[in-house]
Amino acid sequence: MHVVVTAGHVDHGKSTLVRVLTGSDPDRLEEERRRGLSIELGYCWTSLDGLGEVAFVDVPGHERFIATTLSGMGPVPVAMLVVAADDPWMPQAAEHLAALDALGVAHGIVVVTRSDLADPAPALARARSEVDRTSLAGAPVVAVSGATGEGLDELRALLHKVLSGLPAPDPAADVRLWVDRRFHVKGSGTVVTGTLPAGTVRVGDVLEVGGREARVRGVEALGVAREAISGVARVALDLGGRAPEVARGDAVVTPGAFEPTTLVDVRVTGEGAVPAKPLLHVGSALLAVHARPLGDDLVRLSLERPLPLRVGDRAILRDPGSRALWGLEVLDPAPPPLRRRGAAGVRAATLRGHDGSLAAELEVRGVVRRSLLRRIGVPDGPLPDGAVETAGWLVGPRRAEELRQRLVALASTRPVAPAAAAHELGLPADDLVLAVVRPPLRLEQGRITTGSDVPAALRDAAARVCAETDGFAAVEAGRLDQLGLGPAELARLHGAGLLLRIDPRLALPPGADAAAVEVLRGLDQPFTTSAARQALGTSRRVVLPLLAHLDRTGRTVRLADDRRRLR
């Protein structure tokens, strides 16, 4: 399915055009028909050959209903800007175009109506010049007449071309349906409607509204009951008689997939400074916010109620007094507090170079839960070199190195318990302390210490062992004796991270176990001891204790038939 929103000045023929294209009347209220103008959002649909179902969201064109208009525009990816040939360029056409530009809508068609009443050329030229200064630059233009049918075939062809060129939404994406209409059906319960941009909703799914669960009792799209529907689509969801309170502007979402926020950092576009108390239009929601400038085009918004926002969301700020509009892009829906003097300027400098990537988020946040990054819409990807992950926490490379250096300074004065170190370093979990323990740090009897107490002679002997080890072929026990390395000395060097002791009389360079895992990863799983020995290029004397070490440390699993596989 495809969804298209209309836009344009009042009485320029939006509803008439939708009626001609679909055969249905988008004006469903008696007052709308009596006054000849749209007051509420209208919905109609049709099918186009070779394209399938196309739904139209017909929005009011009168300036008094701009809030309703923006609630219909917010979630829709394609616009049809309607301009009358027998009227000049009008204020609401400009306001609607500014709103589409603010939302970043880049796909659409400009339609000049009433071509039978006046020469459409001037209106086409003016519309072209206005549109080409916005996100809709280059959109095709067409002149039509709803009365004579002239140009309608060309319009349908353009709709087919524009809609078929849209990127396909992800049917597996998290659901976020901004509610634009809510009503009660006797014998059924609460029904909500909205435009589903991506994801899939199925009968029986449990979704969430305002933190409360809502089970989907039925799904309808374009007047037809469905077992499931994927975005983009106009949908109606029956949430049953025990549905939580829900209204226009609420969002029906996948449980646990979003981070409701009342504080968000954004980048704004538009003329002039944003007022201190603008209105925020996002999706179908409208709410008052407080805007705090951070610097240049960066603003922090405090919201009057939580919203499920994500990085990259587009929305509109509006001054109800001057009717000025600003577009905004969400940069951070979970920003840090600004407590110190000058913090706003520091935050602005941070955001200017921020591209929303995983690496950038780790650079800014230092320590963060991976689950939070997913909920706020940070794209997943490989961790940058030097980053650390443990127990669901991520630590950025710069912060990990800083923590390691502070931990070395701390542990060099006295052995320290992980919990105490976490408190000292301001970390939320002991696991994060253990994750940055690297030589010269070591964990000994439950406490973190350094190898600074290892005598120089032992250090030199460990260095000789590393230099003389050929791959995974360990030096012989006799050579260890020559270097003065008995079981006690090997244990001490192992604890200091200077050698890897895999047997009381057998040592490899530190990190050899991790290197062995990478070699074993290339074998067919599970593998035999013999296959491991050949792949590692070593002897049974080494491979048996090395595999036993990998078993103990959880890197390999020993099976009943004495084969192993990587965990």
Secondary structure, DSSP 8 states (H G I E B T S, - for coil): -EEEEEE--TTSSHHHHHHHHHSS-S--SHHHHHHTS--S-EEEEEEETTTEEEEEEE---SGGGHHHHHHHHTT-SEEEEEEETTS---HHHHHHHHHHHHTT--EEEEEEE-TTTS-SHHHHHHHHHHHTTSTTTT--EEE--TTT-TTHHHHHHHHHHHHHTS----TTS--EEE--EEEEETTTEEEEEEEE-SSEEETT-EEEETTEEEE--EEEETTEEESEEESSEEEEEEEETT-----TT-EEE-TTSS--EEEEEEEEESSS---SS-EEEETTEEEEEEEEEEETTEEEEEEEEEE---TT-EEEEE-TTT--EEEEEEEESS-----STTHHHHHHHHHHT----HHHHHHHHSEEEHHHHHHTT-------TT-EEETTEEE-HHHHHHHHHHHHHHHTTS-B-HHHHHHHHT-S-HHHHHHT--TTEEEETTEEEESTTS-HHHHHHHHHHHHH-BTTB---HHHHHHTT--HHHHHHHHHTTSSEEEETTEEE-TTHHHHHHHHHTTS-SSB-HHHHHHHHT--HHHHHHHHHHHHHTTSEEE-TTS-EEE-
